[in-house]
Amino acid sequence: MHLRSWLIWVASIAAVTLTTRNPLYLALTLMIVQIVSTQVAKANGGAAPTWWLRFGVFVVPISALFNAISVHFGDTILFTIPGAIPLISGIVTLEALAYGALNGALITVVIAVFAVFNLAIPAYQLVRSTPRTFQSMGITVGIALSFIPQTARRLKEVREAQSVRGHRVRGLRDWLPLWLPLLIGGLEQSTQLSEAMVARGFGAIQDRTTSLRTRALFAAGLCLVLIGWLIGFVVRDIGAASTVLMLLGALLVFAGLWFSGRAVPHSVYNPQHFTVIDGLCAVSSIVIAVLLLVPNPIISQQSLLYYPYPHLTAPLFDPIAGLLMLLWLLPLIALQPAAHSQKDL
């Protein structure tokens, strides 16, 4: 699926997840994310990742315990922590425990969504989608993002190699045979990468000056933003005018960035096209977010705004909202051909 479609899909799920504490909707969203991640992993020829489930098993109890001992509010009192310890002493309620667990579940869902995005989109696509003005910075960020998984994979290889030689980790000194090859391998890979980038002309100095139009757009945009901010700060009665000036200035700055990027030489090998399925997934994700976040007569907003205080009650579930969330499974249509082609290969 196209990068823009994945971004809209992730933004839709994250926006809806961050506005609800309903455990039924959070569980449904996590199930959808797990199904999509399984298909993405199958399309890439790997196994479905489940590390965020282990992350949830760890973070949900921790969040529930922390909220229970720090928020002393609710009708169902479990026990009382005696003493005068700041933030800790007081009643521990079932409602505070449940709210903390819901916060941990919310964090798990958001982490899982971005993990699927990281699994579906290779680093080179992120670098390729960077605006031309920030091309050098995009390449640097892309290399930094790929550093952690490469290091983890190299550490696994080193541990397997040392295990074959009979090495066992029993203390801090036993980690030296692991860290030393890891450090040497990282330095060798960095040297090879820098040589390859220099050979391809990365960072070469070009005699290219910024055009007068671009500099004028930057200057005018920054001046309008500053004037709008000063007007809003000094004269509070005309806040709308200051907002309009700042928005206009921001548009001029973005226009200057666009013209500056157009002056950078750019070529794309094997460009990715935005297909009908990509458009369908993007439009459906936007529709889901709008219908679930904007008050309307179709969806019950009360079921989304679940709040366990002051007395814990059973969460509501709107079948229409649940069916609407199932549309987040539309990326499976785009991933299915990729899975078949990987299997045929």
VOGU-3710 file (C-alpha; in Angstrom, 3 decimals, decimal comma):
1> mhlrswliwv> 0,000/0,000/0,000  1,110/3,560/-0,655  2,908/5,503/2,044  0,218/8,188/2,182  -2,477/5,564/2,689  -0,548/4,018/5,558  -0,057/7,445/7,157  -3,787/8,210/6,962  -4,606/4,726/8,305  -2,268/5,155/11,272
11> asiaavtltt> -3,495/8,697/11,970  -7,134/7,555/11,892  -6,613/4,723/14,380  -4,389/6,822/16,651  -6,847/9,737/16,711  -9,809/7,506/17,578  -7,833/5,498/20,151  -6,601/8,593/21,986  -10,163/9,854/22,448  -11,727/6,747/23,977
21> rnplylaltl> -11,225/4,656/27,093  -13,851/2,064/26,195  -12,179/-1,342/26,717  -14,413/-2,973/24,102  -13,319/-0,582/21,382  -9,683/-0,804/22,480  -9,802/-4,615/22,322  -11,446/-4,487/18,884  -8,819/-2,047/17,616  -5,971/-4,192/18,951
31> mivqivstqv> -7,471/-7,252/17,244  -7,686/-5,346/13,944  -4,084/-4,158/14,266  -2,913/-7,698/15,013  -4,703/-9,075/11,933  -3,207/-6,401/9,684  0,279/-6,900/11,147  0,022/-10,654/10,551  -0,811/-10,050/6,898  1,983/-7,492/6,545
41> akanggaapt> 4,489/-9,935/8,035  3,222/-12,677/5,714  3,632/-10,370/2,722  7,218/-9,690/3,795  7,913/-13,378/4,288  8,267/-13,212/8,062  6,412/-14,155/11,210  3,731/-11,985/12,786  5,202/-9,813/15,554  3,691/-10,212/18,991
51> wwlrfgvfvv> 6,100/-8,168/21,061  3,528/-5,422/21,682  1,264/-7,986/23,336  4,079/-8,720/25,784  4,523/-4,981/26,128  0,827/-4,686/27,022  1,079/-7,467/29,593  3,834/-5,452/31,263  2,525/-1,898/30,932  -1,158/-2,462/31,773
61> pisalfnais> -0,553/-3,731/35,360  2,113/-1,079/35,956  -0,192/1,699/34,773  -3,105/0,316/36,805  -1,005/0,080/39,975  0,482/3,553/39,573  -2,921/5,154/38,993  -4,487/3,241/41,883  -1,942/4,418/44,463  -1,761/8,003/43,168
71> vhfgdtilft> -5,428/8,817/42,415  -7,584/8,383/45,518  -11,014/8,752/43,994  -13,907/6,387/43,404  -16,801/4,743/45,212  -15,513/1,159/45,381  -12,790/1,206/48,050  -10,471/-1,810/47,976  -8,207/-0,877/50,897  -6,527/2,119/52,506
81> ipgaiplisg> -2,830/2,932/52,594  -2,148/4,356/56,069  0,225/7,112/56,973  0,908/10,561/55,564  3,057/9,664/52,562  2,514/12,306/49,862  0,638/11,040/46,787  0,510/7,462/48,100  -1,367/7,434/51,392  -5,136/7,250/51,055
91> ivtlealayg> -7,841/5,017/49,667  -7,225/2,659/46,757  -10,334/2,283/44,619  -11,412/-0,139/41,927  -12,238/2,777/39,628  -8,693/4,158/39,804  -7,301/0,690/39,147  -9,558/0,256/36,119  -8,747/3,706/34,708  -5,016/3,049/34,982
101> alngalitvv> -5,429/-0,289/33,211  -7,358/1,441/30,419  -4,555/3,982/30,020  -2,051/1,142/29,694  -4,253/-0,569/27,099  -4,503/2,702/25,154  -0,708/3,047/25,105  -0,403/-0,561/23,911  -2,781/0,031/21,005  -0,964/3,191/19,897
111> iavfavfnla> 2,421/1,446/20,080  1,028/-1,494/18,093  -0,329/0,807/15,360  3,004/2,551/14,848  4,774/-0,824/14,964  2,619/-1,986/12,058  3,537/1,177/10,154  7,222/0,531/10,814  6,774/-3,048/9,626  4,874/-2,097/6,464
121> ipayqlvrst> 6,988/0,844/5,295  10,699/0,281/4,595  13,176/2,940/5,608  13,958/3,844/1,987  10,322/4,819/1,377  10,417/7,194/4,330  13,614/8,732/2,999  12,174/8,969/-0,512  9,049/10,733/0,769  11,070/13,412/2,562
131> prtfqsmgit> 10,545/16,886/1,055  13,401/17,873/-1,217  14,285/20,840/0,971  15,091/18,464/3,852  16,565/15,693/1,725  19,876/15,493/3,610  18,125/15,541/6,968  15,684/12,857/5,752  18,532/10,543/4,784  20,173/11,093/8,166
141> vgialsfipq> 16,937/10,354/10,027  16,334/7,274/7,885  19,767/5,913/8,734  19,180/6,643/12,421  15,825/4,834/12,365  17,374/1,754/10,811  20,255/1,693/13,316  18,351/0,085/16,214  16,910/-2,922/14,321  20,245/-3,527/12,583
151> tarrlkevre> 22,063/-3,444/15,918  19,534/-5,812/17,491  19,894/-8,232/14,575  23,693/-8,069/14,782  23,591/-8,698/18,538  21,464/-11,791/17,962  23,960/-13,077/15,392  26,896/-12,467/17,754  25,142/-14,256/20,627  24,383/-17,257/18,415
161> aqsvrghrvr> 27,983/-17,386/17,215  29,345/-17,185/20,751  26,867/-19,828/21,969  28,164/-22,234/19,329  31,644/-21,703/20,792  30,325/-22,620/24,240  30,093/-19,106/25,665  27,514/-18,564/28,391  26,457/-15,248/29,933  26,648/-15,541/33,732
171> glrdwlplwl> 27,857/-12,103/34,790  28,916/-8,668/33,597  32,330/-9,870/32,453  30,722/-12,431/30,157  29,134/-9,600/28,131  32,556/-8,401/26,880  32,810/-11,072/24,136  29,398/-9,889/22,926  29,873/-6,126/23,052  33,296/-6,075/21,401
181> plliggleqs> 32,233/-7,831/18,141  29,047/-5,747/18,161  31,055/-2,512/18,402  33,531/-3,578/15,720  30,733/-4,670/13,387  28,909/-1,373/13,893  32,038/0,631/13,104  32,717/-1,436/9,974  29,154/-0,978/8,754  29,310/2,772/9,412
191> tqlseamvar> 32,550/3,022/7,438  31,109/1,083/4,512  27,957/3,194/4,548  29,888/6,464/4,598  32,102/5,323/1,700  29,041/4,300/-0,318  27,331/7,634/0,345  30,430/9,619/-0,633  30,770/7,551/-3,819  27,168/8,459/-4,693
201> gfgaiqdrtt> 27,810/12,161/-4,150  26,028/12,642/-0,846  26,994/15,935/0,741  28,713/17,245/-2,374  28,898/21,028/-2,481  26,864/22,586/-5,285  27,026/26,161/-6,474  23,324/26,776/-6,048  21,936/29,960/-4,550  18,450/30,528/-3,246
211> slrtralfaa> 16,283/32,465/-5,676  14,996/35,940/-4,875  11,413/34,658/-4,924  12,140/32,021/-2,284  13,936/34,492/-0,010  11,098/36,983/-0,387  8,526/34,329/0,561  10,511/33,342/3,637  10,954/36,963/4,745  7,318/37,918/4,157
221> glclvligwl> 6,014/34,778/5,843  8,149/35,188/8,959  7,239/38,880/9,202  3,517/38,108/8,982  3,806/35,414/11,648  5,667/37,833/13,945  3,206/40,677/13,314  0,222/38,392/13,909  1,708/37,120/17,147  2,447/40,653/18,377
231> igfvvrdiga> -1,071/41,841/17,522  -2,606/38,877/19,334  -0,348/39,469/22,332  -0,881/43,245/22,605  -4,438/43,723/21,309  -6,531/40,847/22,610  -9,816/42,080/21,124  -8,842/41,234/17,536  -7,583/37,695/18,002  -9,145/36,560/14,720
241> astvlmllga> -7,038/39,030/12,718  -3,828/37,856/14,374  -4,725/34,228/13,627  -5,358/35,059/9,975  -2,012/36,850/9,709  -0,128/33,953/11,286  -1,840/31,427/9,017  -1,057/33,533/5,971  2,559/33,815/7,077  2,775/30,047/7,593
251> llvfaglwfs> 1,402/29,496/4,079  4,060/31,811/2,640  6,793/29,951/4,532  5,518/26,610/3,223  5,418/28,064/-0,287  9,042/29,129/0,113  9,970/25,616/1,250  8,181/24,179/-1,780  9,996/26,450/-4,241  13,288/25,723/-2,463
261> gravphsvyn> 12,659/21,997/-2,850  11,856/22,363/-6,533  15,380/23,670/-7,085  16,919/20,437/-5,723  17,687/17,822/-8,427  15,478/14,825/-7,806  14,998/11,448/-9,485  12,982/8,436/-8,368  13,750/4,847/-9,299  10,680/2,615/-9,541
271> pqhftvidgl> 8,127/5,166/-8,255  5,168/3,918/-6,256  1,811/4,832/-7,747  -1,318/5,736/-5,802  -3,849/3,062/-6,808  -7,611/2,799/-6,420  -7,190/0,519/-3,387  -4,915/3,112/-1,791  -7,543/5,769/-2,319  -10,256/3,485/-0,928
281> cavssiviav> -8,242/2,769/2,219  -7,387/6,439/2,701  -10,948/7,673/2,199  -12,405/4,991/4,464  -9,910/5,845/7,231  -10,842/9,527/7,024  -14,563/8,685/7,086  -14,078/6,462/10,158  -12,222/9,184/12,045  -14,783/11,858/11,149
291> lllvpnpiis> -17,820/9,765/12,071  -16,299/8,609/15,354  -14,844/11,929/16,470  -17,407/14,463/15,229  -20,824/14,380/16,956  -23,461/13,012/14,599  -26,796/11,161/14,863  -25,326/7,915/13,504  -22,754/7,069/16,194  -23,360/7,158/19,935
301> qqsllyypyp> -20,641/9,409/21,337  -21,532/8,293/24,853  -20,139/4,821/24,167  -16,799/6,305/23,109  -16,465/8,616/26,108  -16,247/5,866/28,708  -15,295/7,089/32,191  -15,149/4,671/35,156  -15,415/7,399/37,810  -17,050/7,791/40,304
311> hltaplfdpi> -18,577/4,293/40,107  -17,380/1,531/37,804  -20,039/0,546/35,263  -20,154/-1,764/32,275  -18,994/-0,056/29,043  -21,469/0,580/26,258  -20,956/-0,751/22,755  -22,433/0,768/19,614  -22,717/-1,931/16,899  -22,536/0,712/14,155
321> agllmllwll> -19,251/2,051/15,562  -17,899/-1,498/15,802  -18,828/-2,251/12,189  -17,301/1,053/11,138  -14,018/0,154/12,855  -13,887/-3,074/10,866  -13,238/-0,927/7,788  -9,709/-0,522/9,150  -9,181/-4,040/7,761  -9,298/-2,701/4,179
331> plialqpaah> -5,461/-2,736/3,892  -5,806/-6,531/3,752  -7,125/-6,107/0,203  -3,936/-4,342/-0,857  -1,705/-6,785/1,034  -3,287/-9,938/-0,380  -1,618/-9,794/-3,836  1,725/-9,082/-2,196  1,342/-12,162/-0,023  0,541/-14,348/-3,028
341> sqkdl> 3,469/-13,001/-5,036  5,830/-13,595/-2,094  4,521/-17,141/-1,800  5,008/-17,788/-5,494  8,580/-16,522/-5,306
//
